[in-house]
Amino acid sequence: IVALLPLPLSTPGLPGPAALVLPRGPAVHVMTPAGTLVRSLASGRPAGAGSDFVSAALSPSGALAHCLAEDGVVFTFDVGTGALVSQLAGAVEGTAAEVARQAAAAAGGAAALAAGKGGPSTKAAIPIGLAHHPARNLLATWATDGVLKVWVPGTAAA
């Protein structure tokens, strides 16, 4: 289990106390404290190849679950119905090398990078976190390249 997030008792569409359980894979599960599965929230993508969820966050009301996939896509689900509400692509863009090359070019260091001297690692940025602001309609994502992005989810219900 990657994460376990308790849902508010007032979450619409739930029979009582429940939690969002995030295992490694392209789905999260709404479960009761006794371990009974209420529903699964699935991205619809096959397991592997960047589709596994690595982090999750709930909207302040608990009505929406935001799930960050390995490839940087944020999936938003209605917890009460299980419906996929939206997808937010680009939570993590490019690789750490691309980000560093752009910064170096802007600072006049493009020649050194082009010559292969002192350049950054070419490993891709790996998404590692997602958080929802406790009172506002804002999401933040971060990755191993050190980039923090702030997003406004595409739904007023968040």
C-alpha positions in Angstrom: 0.0 0.0 0.0 1.4 3.4 -1.1 -1.1 5.5 0.8 -4.2 5.3 3.0 -6.4 8.4 3.1 -9.4 8.5 5.5 -12.5 10.0 3.8 -14.7 12.5 5.6 -17.9 10.9 7.1 -19.9 13.4 5.0 -18.5 12.2 1.6 -21.6 11.8 -0.7 -22.3 8.4 -2.0 -20.6 6.4 0.7 -22.5 4.1 3.2 -20.4 5.2 6.2 -16.8 5.5 7.3 -14.4 4.7 4.5 -10.8 5.3 3.3 -9.1 5.7 0.0 -6.5 2.9 -0.4 -3.7 3.5 -3.0 -1.9 0.3 -3.9 0.8 0.3 -6.6 -1.2 0.1 -9.9 -3.6 2.0 -12.1 -6.5 2.0 -9.6 -7.3 3.2 -6.1 -10.0 1.6 -3.9 -12.6 3.0 -1.5 -12.8 0.6 1.4 -14.6 0.4 4.7 -12.6 0.1 8.0 -13.5 -3.6 8.0 -11.7 -4.0 4.6 -14.8 -4.3 2.4 -14.4 -2.9 -1.0 -17.0 -0.2 -1.8 -15.7 0.7 -5.3 -12.5 0.9 -7.3 -11.5 4.1 -9.1 -9.5 3.1 -12.2 -7.7 5.1 -14.9 -8.8 2.6 -17.6 -5.1 2.2 -18.6 -3.3 -1.1 -18.5 -0.9 -1.7 -15.6 2.7 -0.8 -16.1 4.4 1.5 -18.6 3.9 4.7 -16.5 0.2 4.1 -15.6 0.7 3.1 -11.9 -0.4 5.6 -9.4 2.4 6.9 -7.1 0.5 9.5 -5.0 -3.1 10.6 -4.2 -4.8 13.5 -2.5 -8.4 14.3 -1.6 -10.3 17.5 -2.2 -11.2 19.3 1.1 -14.7 17.9 1.0 -13.5 14.4 0.2 -15.8 14.3 -2.9 -12.9 14.1 -5.3 -9.8 11.9 -5.4 -6.7 13.2 -7.4 -4.3 10.4 -8.3 -0.8 11.0 -9.8 0.5 8.4 -12.3 4.1 7.6 -12.9 4.0 9.3 -16.3 2.9 12.6 -14.7 -0.9 12.5 -15.5 -3.2 13.5 -12.7 -6.5 11.6 -12.8 -9.5 13.1 -10.8 -12.3 10.8 -9.7 -15.7 11.3 -8.1 -15.3 9.3 -4.9 -19.1 8.8 -4.5 -19.8 7.5 -8.0 -16.3 6.2 -9.1 -16.5 8.2 -12.3 -13.4 9.7 -13.9 -14.0 13.4 -13.8 -10.8 14.7 -15.6 -7.2 14.1 -16.6 -4.5 16.6 -16.2 -1.5 15.9 -18.4 1.9 17.6 -17.9 2.1 17.5 -14.1 5.7 16.5 -14.8 7.2 17.6 -18.1 10.3 16.4 -19.9 13.4 15.2 -18.3 15.7 16.7 -15.8 18.3 17.1 -18.6 15.8 19.1 -20.7 14.9 21.4 -17.9 18.6 22.0 -17.1 19.5 22.6 -20.7 16.8 25.2 -21.0 18.0 26.9 -17.9 21.6 26.8 -19.1 20.7 28.1 -22.5 19.0 31.0 -20.9 22.1 31.7 -18.8 24.5 31.5 -21.8 25.8 28.0 -21.0 24.4 26.3 -24.1 27.8 25.8 -25.7 29.2 23.9 -22.7 26.1 21.7 -22.6 26.2 21.1 -26.4 29.8 20.0 -26.0 28.8 17.5 -23.3 30.8 19.2 -20.6 29.3 19.2 -17.1 25.7 18.5 -18.2 23.1 17.2 -16.0 21.8 13.6 -15.7 19.7 12.4 -18.6 17.3 10.5 -16.4 13.7 11.4 -16.8 11.9 13.3 -14.0 9.9 10.9 -11.9 6.7 12.1 -10.3 6.7 11.6 -6.5 4.1 13.7 -4.9 0.7 15.3 -5.1 -1.2 17.5 -2.6 -4.4 19.4 -2.5 -4.6 22.8 -0.8 -6.8 22.4 2.4 -9.2 25.3 1.6 -8.7 26.3 -2.1 -9.1 24.7 -5.4 -5.3 24.1 -6.0 -3.2 21.0 -6.6 0.6 20.8 -6.3 2.7 18.1 -8.0 6.5 17.5 -7.6 9.1 15.3 -9.1 12.7 14.1 -8.7 13.9 16.9 -10.9 13.0 19.4 -8.1 10.2 21.0 -10.0 7.0 21.9 -8.1 4.0 22.8 -10.1 0.7 24.3 -8.9 -2.5 23.6 -10.8 -6.2 24.6 -10.7 -8.2 21.5 -11.3 -10.6 21.6 -14.2 -13.7 21.2 -12.0 -15.4 23.6 -9.6 -16.3 20.7 -7.3 -12.7 20.2 -6.1 
